[in-house]
């Protein structure tokens, strides 16, 4: 599958049935030597009164359950949070 085919897909947490974002707003961790995807890095920001706190959720590619036509589904309970 090409990167262009992944772009624009919704990223969904299977356990909480929650939409986490759209690929294109998330980053991919890619091995530069062989081009394999190691993880999705999804920004999770919360707006406060004057500032925005930014966190990231790192989802190992091994935790991806399904890449469908419109969505990428993963299990957040097994992923690492940064």
mmCIF file of the C-alpha atoms, coordinates in Angstrom:
data_MODEL
# 
_entry.id   MODEL 
# 
loop_
_atom_site.group_PDB 
_atom_site.id 
_atom_site.type_symbol 
_atom_site.label_atom_id 
_atom_site.label_alt_id 
_atom_site.label_comp_id 
_atom_site.label_asym_id 
_atom_site.label_entity_id 
_atom_site.label_seq_id 
_atom_site.pdbx_PDB_ins_code 
_atom_site.Cartn_x 
_atom_site.Cartn_y 
_atom_site.Cartn_z 
_atom_site.occupancy 
_atom_site.B_iso_or_equiv 
_atom_site.pdbx_formal_charge 
_atom_site.auth_seq_id 
_atom_site.auth_comp_id 
_atom_site.auth_asym_id 
_atom_site.auth_atom_id 
_atom_site.pdbx_PDB_model_num 
ATOM 1  C CA . UNK A 1 1  ? 0.000   0.000  0.000  1.00 0.00 ? 1  UNK A CA 1 
ATOM 2  C CA . UNK A 1 2  ? 1.271   3.448  -0.870 1.00 0.00 ? 2  UNK A CA 1 
ATOM 3  C CA . UNK A 1 3  ? 1.392   6.398  1.503  1.00 0.00 ? 3  UNK A CA 1 
ATOM 4  C CA . UNK A 1 4  ? -0.986  8.321  -0.757 1.00 0.00 ? 4  UNK A CA 1 
ATOM 5  C CA . UNK A 1 5  ? -3.572  5.549  -0.261 1.00 0.00 ? 5  UNK A CA 1 
ATOM 6  C CA . UNK A 1 6  ? -3.351  5.959  3.534  1.00 0.00 ? 6  UNK A CA 1 
ATOM 7  C CA . UNK A 1 7  ? -3.717  9.735  3.479  1.00 0.00 ? 7  UNK A CA 1 
ATOM 8  C CA . UNK A 1 8  ? -7.139  11.042 4.479  1.00 0.00 ? 8  UNK A CA 1 
ATOM 9  C CA . UNK A 1 9  ? -8.268  7.903  6.320  1.00 0.00 ? 9  UNK A CA 1 
ATOM 10 C CA . UNK A 1 10 ? -9.884  8.361  9.726  1.00 0.00 ? 10 UNK A CA 1 
ATOM 11 C CA . UNK A 1 11 ? -7.964  6.876  12.656 1.00 0.00 ? 11 UNK A CA 1 
ATOM 12 C CA . UNK A 1 12 ? -10.293 5.075  15.092 1.00 0.00 ? 12 UNK A CA 1 
ATOM 13 C CA . UNK A 1 13 ? -9.614  3.580  18.536 1.00 0.00 ? 13 UNK A CA 1 
ATOM 14 C CA . UNK A 1 14 ? -11.324 0.178  18.660 1.00 0.00 ? 14 UNK A CA 1 
ATOM 15 C CA . UNK A 1 15 ? -11.636 -0.033 22.460 1.00 0.00 ? 15 UNK A CA 1 
ATOM 16 C CA . UNK A 1 16 ? -13.266 3.362  22.978 1.00 0.00 ? 16 UNK A CA 1 
ATOM 17 C CA . UNK A 1 17 ? -14.888 3.605  19.523 1.00 0.00 ? 17 UNK A CA 1 
ATOM 18 C CA . UNK A 1 18 ? -13.442 7.109  19.302 1.00 0.00 ? 18 UNK A CA 1 
ATOM 19 C CA . UNK A 1 19 ? -12.251 9.004  16.249 1.00 0.00 ? 19 UNK A CA 1 
ATOM 20 C CA . UNK A 1 20 ? -8.682  10.118 16.939 1.00 0.00 ? 20 UNK A CA 1 
ATOM 21 C CA . UNK A 1 21 ? -8.043  12.130 13.799 1.00 0.00 ? 21 UNK A CA 1 
ATOM 22 C CA . UNK A 1 22 ? -7.283  11.843 10.120 1.00 0.00 ? 22 UNK A CA 1 
ATOM 23 C CA . UNK A 1 23 ? -4.071  10.513 8.660  1.00 0.00 ? 23 UNK A CA 1 
ATOM 24 C CA . UNK A 1 24 ? -2.429  13.568 7.253  1.00 0.00 ? 24 UNK A CA 1 
ATOM 25 C CA . UNK A 1 25 ? -2.799  15.346 10.593 1.00 0.00 ? 25 UNK A CA 1 
ATOM 26 C CA . UNK A 1 26 ? -0.963  12.477 12.264 1.00 0.00 ? 26 UNK A CA 1 
ATOM 27 C CA . UNK A 1 27 ? 2.683   11.585 11.698 1.00 0.00 ? 27 UNK A CA 1 
ATOM 28 C CA . UNK A 1 28 ? 4.174   8.287  10.628 1.00 0.00 ? 28 UNK A CA 1 
ATOM 29 C CA . UNK A 1 29 ? 7.350   6.848  12.106 1.00 0.00 ? 29 UNK A CA 1 
ATOM 30 C CA . UNK A 1 30 ? 9.095   5.246  9.124  1.00 0.00 ? 30 UNK A CA 1 
ATOM 31 C CA . UNK A 1 31 ? 12.320  3.229  8.969  1.00 0.00 ? 31 UNK A CA 1 
ATOM 32 C CA . UNK A 1 32 ? 14.558  5.138  6.568  1.00 0.00 ? 32 UNK A CA 1 
ATOM 33 C CA . UNK A 1 33 ? 16.418  2.020  5.443  1.00 0.00 ? 33 UNK A CA 1 
ATOM 34 C CA . UNK A 1 34 ? 13.555  -0.206 4.351  1.00 0.00 ? 34 UNK A CA 1 
ATOM 35 C CA . UNK A 1 35 ? 10.591  2.223  4.243  1.00 0.00 ? 35 UNK A CA 1 
ATOM 36 C CA . UNK A 1 36 ? 8.435   0.253  6.671  1.00 0.00 ? 36 UNK A CA 1 
ATOM 37 C CA . UNK A 1 37 ? 6.014   2.044  8.956  1.00 0.00 ? 37 UNK A CA 1 
ATOM 38 C CA . UNK A 1 38 ? 6.808   1.501  12.641 1.00 0.00 ? 38 UNK A CA 1 
ATOM 39 C CA . UNK A 1 39 ? 4.112   3.638  14.262 1.00 0.00 ? 39 UNK A CA 1 
ATOM 40 C CA . UNK A 1 40 ? 1.408   6.268  13.925 1.00 0.00 ? 40 UNK A CA 1 
ATOM 41 C CA . UNK A 1 41 ? 1.981   9.337  16.083 1.00 0.00 ? 41 UNK A CA 1 
ATOM 42 C CA . UNK A 1 42 ? -1.346  11.031 16.728 1.00 0.00 ? 42 UNK A CA 1 
ATOM 43 C CA . UNK A 1 43 ? -1.430  14.532 18.249 1.00 0.00 ? 43 UNK A CA 1 
ATOM 44 C CA . UNK A 1 44 ? -3.962  14.928 21.053 1.00 0.00 ? 44 UNK A CA 1 
ATOM 45 C CA . UNK A 1 45 ? -4.266  18.587 22.043 1.00 0.00 ? 45 UNK A CA 1 
ATOM 46 C CA . UNK A 1 46 ? -6.446  20.304 24.587 1.00 0.00 ? 46 UNK A CA 1 
ATOM 47 C CA . UNK A 1 47 ? -7.095  24.022 24.562 1.00 0.00 ? 47 UNK A CA 1 
ATOM 48 C CA . UNK A 1 48 ? -6.848  25.825 27.877 1.00 0.00 ? 48 UNK A CA 1 
ATOM 49 C CA . UNK A 1 49 ? -7.576  29.438 28.762 1.00 0.00 ? 49 UNK A CA 1 
ATOM 50 C CA . UNK A 1 50 ? -4.329  30.822 27.333 1.00 0.00 ? 50 UNK A CA 1 
ATOM 51 C CA . UNK A 1 51 ? -2.296  27.911 26.114 1.00 0.00 ? 51 UNK A CA 1 
ATOM 52 C CA . UNK A 1 52 ? -2.596  24.611 24.390 1.00 0.00 ? 52 UNK A CA 1 
ATOM 53 C CA . UNK A 1 53 ? -1.152  21.488 25.976 1.00 0.00 ? 53 UNK A CA 1 
ATOM 54 C CA . UNK A 1 54 ? 0.025   19.013 23.383 1.00 0.00 ? 54 UNK A CA 1 
ATOM 55 C CA . UNK A 1 55 ? 0.373   15.290 23.895 1.00 0.00 ? 55 UNK A CA 1 
ATOM 56 C CA . UNK A 1 56 ? 0.971   12.493 21.464 1.00 0.00 ? 56 UNK A CA 1 
ATOM 57 C CA . UNK A 1 57 ? -0.253  8.948  21.275 1.00 0.00 ? 57 UNK A CA 1 
ATOM 58 C CA . UNK A 1 58 ? 2.176   6.523  19.652 1.00 0.00 ? 58 UNK A CA 1 
ATOM 59 C CA . UNK A 1 59 ? 0.493   3.497  18.129 1.00 0.00 ? 59 UNK A CA 1 
ATOM 60 C CA . UNK A 1 60 ? 2.811   0.727  17.015 1.00 0.00 ? 60 UNK A CA 1 
ATOM 61 C CA . UNK A 1 61 ? 2.013   -0.543 13.518 1.00 0.00 ? 61 UNK A CA 1 
ATOM 62 C CA . UNK A 1 62 ? 1.669   -4.010 15.080 1.00 0.00 ? 62 UNK A CA 1 
ATOM 63 C CA . UNK A 1 63 ? -1.398  -2.699 16.982 1.00 0.00 ? 63 UNK A CA 1 
ATOM 64 C CA . UNK A 1 64 ? -3.266  -1.776 13.794 1.00 0.00 ? 64 UNK A CA 1 
ATOM 65 C CA . UNK A 1 65 ? -6.251  -4.111 13.523 1.00 0.00 ? 65 UNK A CA 1 
ATOM 66 C CA . UNK A 1 66 ? -7.646  -3.122 10.121 1.00 0.00 ? 66 UNK A CA 1 
ATOM 67 C CA . UNK A 1 67 ? -6.899  -0.706 7.303  1.00 0.00 ? 67 UNK A CA 1 
ATOM 68 C CA . UNK A 1 68 ? -10.188 -0.230 5.488  1.00 0.00 ? 68 UNK A CA 1 
ATOM 69 C CA . UNK A 1 69 ? -11.277 1.929  2.598  1.00 0.00 ? 69 UNK A CA 1 
ATOM 70 C CA . UNK A 1 70 ? -12.130 4.896  4.861  1.00 0.00 ? 70 UNK A CA 1 
ATOM 71 C CA . UNK A 1 71 ? -10.599 4.051  8.255  1.00 0.00 ? 71 UNK A CA 1 
ATOM 72 C CA . UNK A 1 72 ? -7.599  2.734  10.113 1.00 0.00 ? 72 UNK A CA 1 
ATOM 73 C CA . UNK A 1 73 ? -8.693  0.860  13.257 1.00 0.00 ? 73 UNK A CA 1 
ATOM 74 C CA . UNK A 1 74 ? -6.335  0.151  16.157 1.00 0.00 ? 74 UNK A CA 1 
ATOM 75 C CA . UNK A 1 75 ? -6.509  -0.942 19.791 1.00 0.00 ? 75 UNK A CA 1 
ATOM 76 C CA . UNK A 1 76 ? -5.385  1.957  21.986 1.00 0.00 ? 76 UNK A CA 1 
ATOM 77 C CA . UNK A 1 77 ? -5.300  -0.120 25.176 1.00 0.00 ? 77 UNK A CA 1 
ATOM 78 C CA . UNK A 1 78 ? -2.216  -1.934 23.893 1.00 0.00 ? 78 UNK A CA 1 
ATOM 79 C CA . UNK A 1 79 ? -0.382  1.119  22.513 1.00 0.00 ? 79 UNK A CA 1 
ATOM 80 C CA . UNK A 1 80 ? 2.235   3.290  24.138 1.00 0.00 ? 80 UNK A CA 1 
ATOM 81 C CA . UNK A 1 81 ? 1.389   6.848  25.141 1.00 0.00 ? 81 UNK A CA 1 
ATOM 82 C CA . UNK A 1 82 ? 4.089   9.536  25.036 1.00 0.00 ? 82 UNK A CA 1 
# 
